[in-house]
């Protein structure tokens, strides 16, 4: 891993913050198509499965709302990815700051 300065790390964190402010509506989970009769694949419907407050939940999604929910799920995945990057950069920043203060 290349050595970065504190300012470079701070700029990357600022970029992440800006991207996070543009995320928009979000929902966790996986959206899947199910069938009332799986053997014949008839009676299709969509469901969103997710965990919230340590409880597994399932919401049924109307076909009219599928595109919107897909976008919300994608936004949530992007949000989680940006959070993970921010945390990693925060750790790197902290370690570098400690190292520089020692000497």
Secondary structure, DSSP 8 states (H G I E B T S, - for coil): -----HHHHHHHHHHHHHHHHT--S---SEEEEEEEETTTTEEEEEEEEEEETTEEEEEEE-TTTHHHHHHHHHHHHHHHHHHHHHHHHHHHHHHHHHHHHH-
